[in-house]
Amino acid sequence: MAKPKRKATRRRLKSVPAGVDDRLARLAAAIAEVRAGSKSSPRTAKLLTAGTPKMVQKLIEEAAEAGIEAMRGDPQAVVKESVDLLYNLVILWSEVGVDPGMVWAEMDRREAMLGMAEKLPKPQAAAPAQPLEAAPESNEPVGGGA
């Protein structure tokens, strides 16, 4: 079944505003303050005490919601869901000890290698090890049959 043709909605992206990574660093700092008890944010505190499985669940939910809104063709809804997605990603980073600077460093490394910070190719799977000698074929049933 052929997919229905849709009008292209791609737009030329504006350049990334200066300080965009600072926003995530500020969010990470605010989350750290909530974790330390020096800042009040009931929703964030609840998520932080819920543990890694709940954080992962929320991250997956927000990613799915952003994808659904993209399929619906609603840019404003995608923006809103993207903010929720980034919030939950930074919450998870804080749980596992990832600082936004670590992510930017990896993006810089990939950009230096590939010309842009794209997904790295998967490593080639090694060929299965070959036995030194092939076992002689036998017509005997498995297990010896004696």
Kinemage of the C-alpha trace (Angstrom):
@kinemage 1
@onewidth
@group {chain A} dominant
@subgroup {mainchain}
@vectorlist {calphas} color= white
{ca met a 1} P 0.000 0.000 0.000
{ca ala a 2} L 1.493 3.321 -1.039
{ca lys a 3} L 1.898 6.054 1.516
{ca pro a 4} L -0.232 9.125 0.905
{ca lys a 5} L 1.717 12.054 -0.482
{ca arg a 6} L 2.138 14.865 1.993
{ca lys a 7} L 3.145 18.393 1.352
{ca ala a 8} L 6.751 18.867 2.378
{ca thr a 9} L 6.928 20.826 5.614
{ca arg a 10} L 10.692 20.977 6.007
{ca arg a 11} L 11.991 24.417 6.629
{ca arg a 12} L 15.460 25.751 6.545
{ca leu a 13} L 16.633 25.715 10.135
{ca lys a 14} L 17.867 28.887 11.691
{ca ser a 15} L 21.334 28.773 13.156
{ca val a 16} L 21.552 27.483 16.699
{ca pro a 17} L 21.241 30.396 19.105
{ca ala a 18} L 24.298 31.181 21.177
{ca gly a 19} L 24.147 29.625 24.602
{ca val a 20} L 21.797 26.774 23.758
{ca asp a 21} L 24.104 24.357 25.566
{ca asp a 22} L 24.141 26.803 28.495
{ca arg a 23} L 20.400 26.255 28.883
{ca leu a 24} L 20.916 22.547 29.430
{ca ala a 25} L 23.813 23.289 31.784
{ca arg a 26} L 21.523 25.642 33.749
{ca leu a 27} L 18.845 22.949 33.828
{ca ala a 28} L 21.403 20.413 35.066
{ca ala a 29} L 22.516 22.851 37.777
{ca ala a 30} L 18.909 23.439 38.860
{ca ile a 31} L 18.306 19.682 39.031
{ca ala a 32} L 21.464 19.290 41.128
{ca glu a 33} L 20.141 21.953 43.511
{ca val a 34} L 16.851 20.073 43.873
{ca arg a 35} L 18.771 16.838 44.454
{ca ala a 36} L 20.850 18.568 47.152
{ca gly a 37} L 17.721 20.009 48.772
{ca ser a 38} L 18.763 23.627 48.249
{ca lys a 39} L 16.002 24.333 45.703
{ca ser a 40} L 12.331 23.404 45.812
{ca ser a 41} L 10.654 21.763 42.838
{ca pro a 42} L 8.129 19.107 43.860
{ca arg a 43} L 7.801 17.486 40.406
{ca thr a 44} L 11.564 17.229 39.957
{ca ala a 45} L 12.086 15.994 43.524
{ca lys a 46} L 9.430 13.315 43.031
{ca leu a 47} L 11.077 12.129 39.813
{ca leu a 48} L 14.527 12.115 41.427
{ca thr a 49} L 13.300 9.921 44.286
{ca ala a 50} L 11.426 7.581 41.929
{ca gly a 51} L 14.681 6.100 40.647
{ca thr a 52} L 16.234 5.213 37.324
{ca pro a 53} L 13.452 2.953 35.977
{ca lys a 54} L 10.858 5.750 36.318
{ca met a 55} L 13.274 8.273 34.781
{ca val a 56} L 13.836 5.990 31.795
{ca gln a 57} L 10.084 5.430 31.451
{ca lys a 58} L 9.438 9.198 31.378
{ca leu a 59} L 12.213 9.739 28.840
{ca ile a 60} L 10.762 7.085 26.529
{ca glu a 61} L 7.246 8.497 26.929
{ca glu a 62} L 8.375 12.000 25.996
{ca ala a 63} L 10.360 10.740 22.988
{ca ala a 64} L 7.272 8.878 21.784
{ca glu a 65} L 5.080 11.934 22.287
{ca ala a 66} L 7.502 14.117 20.304
{ca gly a 67} L 7.454 11.538 17.491
{ca ile a 68} L 3.662 11.352 17.517
{ca glu a 69} L 3.365 15.131 17.277
{ca ala a 70} L 5.849 15.136 14.395
{ca met a 71} L 3.726 12.579 12.556
{ca arg a 72} L 0.704 14.803 13.134
{ca gly a 73} L 2.631 17.667 11.561
{ca asp a 74} L 2.279 20.017 14.536
{ca pro a 75} L 5.555 21.962 14.951
{ca gln a 76} L 4.428 23.796 18.110
{ca ala a 77} L 3.498 20.514 19.794
{ca val a 78} L 6.853 19.039 18.750
{ca val a 79} L 8.598 22.006 20.387
{ca lys a 80} L 6.663 21.522 23.629
{ca glu a 81} L 7.286 17.775 23.708
{ca ser a 82} L 10.964 18.369 22.888
{ca val a 83} L 11.315 20.587 25.948
{ca asp a 84} L 9.762 17.810 28.060
{ca leu a 85} L 12.097 15.301 26.419
{ca leu a 86} L 15.189 17.397 27.165
{ca tyr a 87} L 14.055 17.936 30.764
{ca asn a 88} L 13.686 14.188 31.295
{ca leu a 89} L 16.986 13.495 29.520
{ca val a 90} L 18.845 15.881 31.832
{ca ile a 91} L 17.125 14.270 34.843
{ca leu a 92} L 18.432 10.883 33.670
{ca trp a 93} L 21.895 12.321 33.010
{ca ser a 94} L 21.967 13.603 36.595
{ca glu a 95} L 21.077 10.161 37.888
{ca val a 96} L 23.869 8.368 36.047
{ca gly a 97} L 26.546 11.045 36.499
{ca val a 98} L 26.553 12.592 33.030
{ca asp a 99} L 27.235 16.307 32.771
{ca pro a 100} L 26.067 18.214 29.672
{ca gly a 101} L 29.712 19.120 29.020
{ca met a 102} L 30.466 15.421 28.565
{ca val a 103} L 27.811 15.224 25.855
{ca trp a 104} L 29.133 18.351 24.111
{ca ala a 105} L 32.660 16.894 24.197
{ca glu a 106} L 31.409 13.735 22.465
{ca met a 107} L 29.587 15.849 19.892
{ca asp a 108} L 32.806 17.805 19.267
{ca arg a 109} L 34.755 14.535 18.898
{ca arg a 110} L 32.272 13.203 16.343
{ca glu a 111} L 32.247 16.478 14.460
{ca ala a 112} L 36.040 16.350 14.232
{ca met a 113} L 35.866 12.774 12.894
{ca leu a 114} L 32.865 13.014 10.590
{ca gly a 115} L 32.405 16.680 9.793
{ca met a 116} L 29.247 16.828 11.893
{ca ala a 117} L 28.079 15.341 15.171
{ca glu a 118} L 26.159 12.486 13.574
{ca lys a 119} L 25.501 8.983 14.823
{ca leu a 120} L 28.611 6.859 14.564
{ca pro a 121} L 28.469 3.791 12.326
{ca lys a 122} L 28.066 0.511 14.147
{ca pro a 123} L 31.293 -1.473 14.435
{ca gln a 124} L 31.515 -4.365 11.999
{ca ala a 125} L 30.691 -7.670 13.656
{ca ala a 126} L 33.673 -9.972 13.803
{ca ala a 127} L 33.382 -13.136 11.743
{ca pro a 128} L 32.576 -16.151 13.911
{ca ala a 129} L 35.635 -18.091 14.961
{ca gln a 130} L 36.316 -21.060 12.713
{ca pro a 131} L 37.091 -24.402 14.357
{ca leu a 132} L 40.631 -25.641 13.839
{ca glu a 133} L 39.388 -28.942 12.435
{ca ala a 134} L 35.993 -29.868 11.127
{ca ala a 135} L 34.447 -32.769 12.999
{ca pro a 136} L 34.081 -35.878 10.831
{ca glu a 137} L 30.555 -36.477 9.635
{ca ser a 138} L 28.840 -39.494 11.089
{ca asn a 139} L 25.629 -41.315 10.404
{ca glu a 140} L 25.318 -42.307 14.073
{ca pro a 141} L 22.410 -40.807 16.030
{ca val a 142} L 23.211 -37.932 18.357
{ca gly a 143} L 24.251 -39.216 21.739
{ca gly a 144} L 26.150 -42.280 20.495
{ca gly a 145} L 23.101 -44.593 20.206
{ca ala a 146} L 24.943 -47.582 21.772
